[in-house]
Amino acid sequence: MAETAYDRAEIKTTEQLSEIMRDLHQKALKHNERFDYKILRNVHFANKVKNPVTQEMNEGDSWRVMQIDNLLVTSFGVINVESKYWRGMIFHDLSEEIFSTSLDDFSAVNLTGKEKKTPKALMNRLDRFFLPNLSEENESLTQGYTMSLEQEGRGQRSITLHTGISNPATQAELSSKLLVRYINSEITMHRQLENKNDRIIDFVKPMVYYNYYDRYDRINSMVVGNKTKLNPNDAYNCTAVANYDDLATFIEAFRQAKRVRFSRKTLEKMIGTLKFAEDYGSF
């Protein structure tokens, strides 16, 4: 069976996460720091979801099975990595028209060197693409959308809008929030009734990794947006990265932020609730 872009994205992310975590683990050992982690791939879990109309919890068998591409469970927090093998230019999780705010508010996560310091360089990259007018007929875009533009040939461009649950950022944010509820409920369900409000984990950090790389042109996909800045302190703001270096940089920044500090026992409990995961890494 031929490997699909979906498989390629997940496998590539797992391999790169494994390499990054091994390097960080070795650095931590040199400084006598405790650094426990587990990489879980293709995690499935079931959870009840709210009725989209009434926003109330449904009764009976209203369960949704969620899937997470790669889950990084560490002593310094949990990161949910949604993988996309998309090429071209990607406008990540926008909630307004592209140029309704100053270009200074946008960042391209994989511009390099001096380019990263000036919006002009970003504008030069945009010139070769046709930017559609996103306005009244696309009211759903105000809820967040991702747009991908791909050059298919001379004068030919493919433009795709990803809205609702098709938006990778929405996928990652929803699965992160439901995973928090799932982990807490699974771990506390066997405790005494008065302890059922105890929370093991408060947030799972969502991230989208657009990991396409053209080995002939030696370029990654270009990801643009006003939510792409690597901010580890925003619990549910979905970060985007587009290359190996930015992925490694974010994980280290997330570790240095020291938002949480889980004990080994707590990590083991969390991993134990994810029964259908294919796991990588080790304690």
VOPAGU-2260 file (C-alpha; in pm, 1 decimal, decimal comma):
REM VOPAGU-2260
SITE   aa  ch    i         X         Y         Z
SITE  MET   A    0       0,0       0,0       0,0
SITE  ALA   A    1     139,2     338,7    -101,8
SITE  GLU   A    2     227,0     585,8     169,9
SITE  THR   A    3      -8,5     883,7     177,3
SITE  ALA   A    4      73,7    1245,3     261,7
SITE  TYR   A    5    -123,6    1190,2     583,9
SITE  ASP   A    6      98,9     897,8     683,6
SITE  ARG   A    7     411,5    1082,1     573,3
SITE  ALA   A    8     328,6    1383,6     790,7
SITE  GLU   A    9     266,0    1176,0    1103,7
SITE  ILE   A   10     569,8     951,3    1059,6
SITE  LYS   A   11     798,6    1244,4     987,1
SITE  THR   A   12     674,4    1429,9    1294,9
SITE  THR   A   13     725,3    1125,3    1517,0
SITE  GLU   A   14    1080,6    1079,1    1392,6
SITE  GLN   A   15    1168,1    1443,7    1441,5
SITE  LEU   A   16    1006,9    1462,7    1785,4
SITE  SER   A   17    1205,0    1155,6    1890,3
SITE  GLU   A   18    1530,1    1315,4    1776,6
SITE  ILE   A   19    1454,1    1649,5    1941,7
SITE  MET   A   20    1353,6    1489,5    2271,2
SITE  ARG   A   21    1662,9    1268,2    2279,2
SITE  ASP   A   22    1883,3    1576,3    2236,2
SITE  LEU   A   23    1698,5    1769,7    2507,5
SITE  HIS   A   24    1713,2    1468,3    2737,0
SITE  GLN   A   25    2088,9    1443,5    2696,5
SITE  LYS   A   26    2131,3    1815,2    2770,4
SITE  ALA   A   27    1914,1    1784,1    3081,3
SITE  LEU   A   28    2120,5    1491,3    3207,6
SITE  LYS   A   29    2437,4    1699,1    3183,7
SITE  HIS   A   30    2277,1    1955,0    3416,2
SITE  ASN   A   31    2131,2    1689,7    3647,8
SITE  GLU   A   32    1776,9    1790,4    3554,3
SITE  ARG   A   33    1487,8    1543,7    3563,6
SITE  PHE   A   34    1348,6    1515,1    3213,0
SITE  ASP   A   35    1080,3    1247,5    3168,3
SITE  TYR   A   36     885,0    1217,2    2847,0
SITE  LYS   A   37     677,4     988,6    2629,1
SITE  ILE   A   38     584,1    1034,5    2263,4
SITE  LEU   A   39     247,1     881,9    2177,8
SITE  ARG   A   40     146,3     845,8    1815,0
SITE  ASN   A   41    -204,2     808,3    1675,1
SITE  VAL   A   42    -383,5     849,6    2007,4
SITE  HIS   A   43    -755,7     769,4    2015,3
SITE  PHE   A   44    -990,2     853,6    2300,1
SITE  ALA   A   45   -1365,6     888,4    2344,7
SITE  ASN   A   46   -1545,3    1175,6    2511,5
SITE  LYS   A   47   -1892,3    1321,8    2533,9
SITE  VAL   A   48   -1936,1    1645,6    2342,3
SITE  LYS   A   49   -2172,0    1941,5    2366,7
SITE  ASN   A   50   -2474,0    1970,4    2139,6
SITE  PRO   A   51   -2367,1    2231,8    1878,8
SITE  VAL   A   52   -2708,7    2403,3    1901,4
SITE  THR   A   53   -2791,3    2397,9    2273,4
SITE  GLN   A   54   -2428,4    2389,2    2393,4
SITE  GLU   A   55   -2538,7    2131,7    2651,8
SITE  MET   A   56   -2397,2    1786,9    2714,7
SITE  ASN   A   57   -2585,0    1523,7    2517,8
SITE  GLU   A   58   -2730,0    1217,3    2684,9
SITE  GLY   A   59   -2708,5     850,6    2595,3
SITE  ASP   A   60   -2452,2     735,9    2343,1
SITE  SER   A   61   -2344,2    1080,5    2218,4
SITE  TRP   A   62   -1971,7    1009,9    2223,2
SITE  ARG   A   63   -1708,6    1140,4    1987,1
SITE  VAL   A   64   -1387,9     951,7    1921,9
SITE  MET   A   65   -1099,5    1195,5    1888,9
SITE  GLN   A   66    -765,8    1125,2    1722,3
SITE  ILE   A   67    -434,3    1298,9    1791,8
SITE  ASP   A   68    -142,7    1257,2    1550,3
SITE  ASN   A   69     139,2    1295,1    1802,3
SITE  LEU   A   70     112,7    1363,5    2173,3
SITE  LEU   A   71     421,0    1473,4    2362,2
SITE  VAL   A   72     373,6    1398,5    2734,1
SITE  THR   A   73     654,4    1543,0    2944,2
SITE  SER   A   74     738,6    1644,6    3297,1
SITE  PHE   A   75     698,3    2008,5    3186,2
SITE  GLY   A   76     359,6    1977,1    3013,0
SITE  VAL   A   77     169,4    1811,5    2729,7
SITE  ILE   A   78     183,4    1921,1    2363,2
SITE  ASN   A   79     -67,4    1805,2    2102,0
SITE  VAL   A   80     101,4    1809,8    1757,8
SITE  GLU   A   81    -131,5    1804,6    1456,8
SITE  SER   A   82      72,1    1720,4    1143,3
SITE  LYS   A   83       0,8    1852,4     793,7
SITE  TYR   A   84     212,0    1773,6     488,1
SITE  TRP   A   85      95,5    2080,9     298,3
SITE  ARG   A   86     314,2    2263,1      49,3
SITE  GLY   A   87     300,6    2620,7     -74,4
SITE  MET   A   88     194,2    2920,0     133,6
SITE  ILE   A   89     -33,8    2863,7     431,2
SITE  PHE   A   90    -227,0    3133,2     615,3
SITE  HIS   A   91    -270,4    2976,5     957,8
SITE  ASP   A   92    -585,7    3019,9    1167,2
SITE  LEU   A   93    -694,6    3369,3    1067,7
SITE  SER   A   94   -1013,5    3525,5    1200,8
SITE  GLU   A   95   -1021,7    3840,9     987,6
SITE  GLU   A   96    -948,5    3935,2     629,8
SITE  ILE   A   97    -580,7    3901,2     558,9
SITE  PHE   A   98    -501,7    4271,6     526,9
SITE  SER   A   99    -760,5    4414,1     767,6
SITE  THR   A  100    -479,2    4478,0    1015,1
SITE  SER   A  101    -123,9    4600,2     978,6
SITE  LEU   A  102     117,2    4359,2     816,1
SITE  ASP   A  103     336,6    4417,7    1121,7
SITE  ASP   A  104      91,8    4198,8    1318,5
SITE  PHE   A  105     173,0    3899,8    1101,5
SITE  SER   A  106     473,6    3675,2    1114,1
SITE  ALA   A  107     613,5    3406,3     890,6
SITE  VAL   A  108     754,8    3132,3    1108,8
SITE  ASN   A  109    1007,4    3008,5     856,6
SITE  LEU   A  110    1152,2    3325,4     710,1
SITE  THR   A  111    1522,7    3309,9     779,3
SITE  GLY   A  112    1799,9    3547,9     867,4
SITE  LYS   A  113    1741,5    3916,1     802,2
SITE  GLU   A  114    1408,0    3841,3     637,3
SITE  LYS   A  115    1248,3    3777,4     975,3
SITE  LYS   A  116    1303,2    4138,9    1075,5
SITE  THR   A  117    1099,8    4312,6     809,1
SITE  PRO   A  118     737,5    4291,0     683,9
SITE  LYS   A  119     868,7    4394,3     340,8
SITE  ALA   A  120    1027,9    4052,7     295,7
SITE  LEU   A  121     695,1    3891,1     375,5
SITE  MET   A  122     521,4    4117,2     124,4
SITE  ASN   A  123     771,5    4019,5    -144,4
SITE  ARG   A  124     688,7    3655,0     -84,8
SITE  LEU   A  125     315,2    3728,3    -113,0
SITE  ASP   A  126     347,0    3902,7    -449,5
SITE  ARG   A  127     366,2    3578,2    -647,0
SITE  PHE   A  128      32,6    3454,2    -511,6
SITE  PHE   A  129    -319,6    3560,7    -593,5
SITE  LEU   A  130    -495,4    3661,5    -270,3
SITE  PRO   A  131    -875,2    3618,6    -293,7
SITE  ASN   A  132   -1113,5    3871,7    -147,8
SITE  LEU   A  133   -1255,6    3708,7     162,9
SITE  SER   A  134   -1563,9    3905,7     262,2
SITE  GLU   A  135   -1939,8    3887,1     325,1
SITE  GLU   A  136   -2006,0    3558,4     147,8
SITE  ASN   A  137   -1764,4    3383,6     384,5
SITE  GLU   A  138   -1916,8    3469,1     723,2
SITE  SER   A  139   -1793,7    3140,3     868,6
SITE  LEU   A  140   -1437,7    3264,0     826,0
SITE  THR   A  141   -1484,7    3496,4    1123,0
SITE  GLN   A  142   -1475,7    3182,7    1337,7
SITE  GLY   A  143   -1126,1    3101,0    1219,7
SITE  TYR   A  144    -993,7    2958,6     895,9
SITE  THR   A  145    -673,6    2839,1     736,9
SITE  MET   A  146    -604,1    2904,8     370,8
SITE  SER   A  147    -347,9    2717,7     163,1
SITE  LEU   A  148    -214,0    2842,8    -169,1
SITE  GLU   A  149     -16,7    2610,2    -389,8
SITE  GLN   A  150     166,7    2689,9    -713,3
SITE  GLU   A  151      77,3    2404,1    -949,3
SITE  GLY   A  152     252,1    2533,1   -1258,6
SITE  ARG   A  153     321,8    2848,0   -1454,8
SITE  GLY   A  154      21,9    3072,1   -1395,9
SITE  GLN   A  155    -173,9    2799,1   -1215,0
SITE  ARG   A  156    -251,5    2822,9    -845,2
SITE  SER   A  157    -464,0    2613,1    -615,3
SITE  ILE   A  158    -645,5    2790,7    -330,8
SITE  THR   A  159    -812,7    2592,1     -53,8
SITE  LEU   A  160   -1006,6    2726,3     245,3
SITE  HIS   A  161   -1020,2    2512,1     558,8
SITE  THR   A  162   -1300,4    2618,8     791,1
SITE  GLY   A  163   -1473,8    2468,5    1092,4
SITE  ILE   A  164   -1336,0    2129,1    1194,0
SITE  SER   A  165   -1136,7    2122,5     867,3
SITE  ASN   A  166    -920,3    2401,7    1005,3
SITE  PRO   A  167    -612,1    2229,2    1154,5
SITE  ALA   A  168    -599,5    2482,1    1439,6
SITE  THR   A  169    -961,8    2406,9    1528,9
SITE  GLN   A  170    -887,0    2032,8    1521,4
SITE  ALA   A  171    -589,9    2072,5    1753,9
SITE  GLU   A  172    -765,6    2308,4    1994,7
SITE  LEU   A  173   -1078,2    2091,2    2020,2
SITE  SER   A  174    -888,1    1766,3    2071,3
SITE  SER   A  175    -663,9    1936,8    2331,0
SITE  LYS   A  176    -959,7    2060,2    2535,8
SITE  LEU   A  177   -1139,6    1726,1    2520,2
SITE  LEU   A  178    -820,0    1542,5    2610,4
SITE  VAL   A  179    -789,2    1748,5    2929,6
SITE  ARG   A  180   -1140,7    1644,7    3030,2
SITE  TYR   A  181   -1075,3    1283,8    2934,0
SITE  ILE   A  182    -752,8    1252,9    3133,8
SITE  ASN   A  183    -899,3    1418,4    3442,7
SITE  SER   A  184   -1218,1    1211,6    3437,6
SITE  GLU   A  185   -1037,7     882,1    3376,2
SITE  ILE   A  186    -784,4     933,8    3652,6
SITE  THR   A  187   -1032,2    1058,0    3912,4
SITE  MET   A  188   -1323,5     821,8    3839,6
SITE  HIS   A  189   -1205,7     563,5    4094,4
SITE  ARG   A  190   -1142,9     811,8    4374,7
SITE  GLN   A  191   -1374,9     897,4    4659,1
SITE  LEU   A  192   -1673,6    1108,3    4550,7
SITE  GLU   A  193   -1550,7    1420,1    4733,5
SITE  ASN   A  194   -1229,5    1414,6    4527,0
SITE  LYS   A  195   -1392,6    1396,8    4184,9
SITE  ASN   A  196   -1332,0    1767,0    4119,9
SITE  ASP   A  197    -957,7    1718,4    4149,1
SITE  ARG   A  198    -774,1    1804,4    3828,3
SITE  ILE   A  199    -458,0    1627,4    3721,5
SITE  ILE   A  200    -400,4    1852,5    3421,0
SITE  ASP   A  201    -526,3    2201,0    3332,3
SITE  PHE   A  202    -433,6    2232,8    2966,0
SITE  VAL   A  203    -279,9    2056,1    2666,3
SITE  LYS   A  204     -92,0    2289,6    2432,5
SITE  PRO   A  205    -218,8    2261,8    2069,5
SITE  MET   A  206      24,1    2296,9    1780,3
SITE  VAL   A  207       9,1    2244,8    1403,9
SITE  TYR   A  208     328,4    2132,9    1232,9
SITE  TYR   A  209     324,9    2200,0     857,5
SITE  ASN   A  210     619,9    1977,5     781,5
SITE  TYR   A  211     640,7    1965,6     400,0
SITE  TYR   A  212     994,9    2004,6     268,3
SITE  ASP   A  213    1097,8    2017,8     -98,2
SITE  ARG   A  214    1435,5    1844,2    -108,0
SITE  TYR   A  215    1509,0    1973,2    -457,4
SITE  ASP   A  216    1443,3    2341,9    -391,1
SITE  ARG   A  217    1543,3    2297,7     -25,3
SITE  ILE   A  218    1248,6    2498,0     102,0
SITE  ASN   A  219     971,3    2436,3     352,2
SITE  SER   A  220     612,7    2542,4     319,6
SITE  MET   A  221     574,3    2904,7     418,6
SITE  VAL   A  222     332,7    2962,8     707,1
SITE  VAL   A  223     191,4    3309,6     766,5
SITE  GLY   A  224     -44,9    3432,6    1035,6
SITE  ASN   A  225    -100,8    3647,4    1340,6
SITE  LYS   A  226    -102,7    3343,8    1571,5
SITE  THR   A  227     220,3    3184,4    1456,7
SITE  LYS   A  228     453,2    3348,3    1708,4
SITE  LEU   A  229     610,3    3092,4    1939,7
SITE  ASN   A  230     434,7    3176,4    2265,7
SITE  PRO   A  231     443,3    2885,1    2511,7
SITE  ASN   A  232     241,0    3079,1    2771,0
SITE  ASP   A  233     -84,7    3082,7    2572,4
SITE  ALA   A  234    -247,3    2763,7    2691,0
SITE  TYR   A  235    -495,8    2708,8    2407,1
SITE  ASN   A  236    -372,9    2946,3    2137,1
SITE  CYS   A  237    -274,8    2707,5    1859,3
SITE  THR   A  238      86,2    2768,9    1759,5
SITE  ALA   A  239     210,4    2688,2    1407,4
SITE  VAL   A  240     559,2    2576,0    1312,9
SITE  ALA   A  241     690,4    2488,1     969,1
SITE  ASN   A  242    1035,6    2337,3    1007,3
SITE  TYR   A  243    1248,8    2123,5    1235,2
SITE  ASP   A  244    1436,3    2414,0    1395,8
SITE  ASP   A  245    1116,9    2598,5    1493,8
SITE  LEU   A  246     970,4    2276,8    1633,9
SITE  ALA   A  247    1279,2    2222,2    1849,7
SITE  THR   A  248    1285,6    2589,4    1952,2
SITE  PHE   A  249     923,7    2582,5    2063,9
SITE  ILE   A  250     960,4    2264,2    2269,9
SITE  GLU   A  251    1261,1    2411,7    2449,1
SITE  ALA   A  252    1074,7    2741,0    2504,6
SITE  PHE   A  253     779,4    2545,2    2640,3
SITE  ARG   A  254    1012,6    2362,5    2879,0
SITE  GLN   A  255    1177,9    2684,4    2993,1
SITE  ALA   A  256     840,5    2851,7    3053,9
SITE  LYS   A  257     785,6    2611,4    3347,0
SITE  ARG   A  258     408,2    2639,7    3335,1
SITE  VAL   A  259     371,8    2303,7    3513,6
SITE  ARG   A  260     589,5    2035,6    3669,0
SITE  PHE   A  261     447,0    1683,0    3670,6
SITE  SER   A  262     580,5    1405,8    3889,4
SITE  ARG   A  263     678,2    1077,0    3730,0
SITE  LYS   A  264     380,4     912,2    3899,5
SITE  THR   A  265     140,0    1164,0    3745,9
SITE  LEU   A  266     292,7    1112,3    3400,3
SITE  GLU   A  267     251,2     738,1    3433,4
SITE  LYS   A  268    -113,9     786,2    3529,4
SITE  MET   A  269    -179,9    1010,3    3229,6
SITE  ILE   A  270     -12,2     773,1    2986,2
SITE  GLY   A  271    -198,9     481,8    3138,5
SITE  THR   A  272    -531,5     640,9    3042,7
SITE  LEU   A  273    -435,6     652,1    2674,2
SITE  LYS   A  274    -484,1     280,6    2617,7
SITE  PHE   A  275    -495,6     274,8    2239,1
SITE  ALA   A  276    -184,9     477,4    2170,3
SITE  GLU   A  277     116,0     358,5    1977,4
SITE  ASP   A  278     393,3     488,0    2198,3
SITE  TYR   A  279     749,4     603,0    2142,3
SITE  GLY   A  280    1018,5     731,4    2378,4
SITE  SER   A  281    1070,3     609,0    2730,4
SITE  PHE   A  282    1099,9     705,1    3093,8
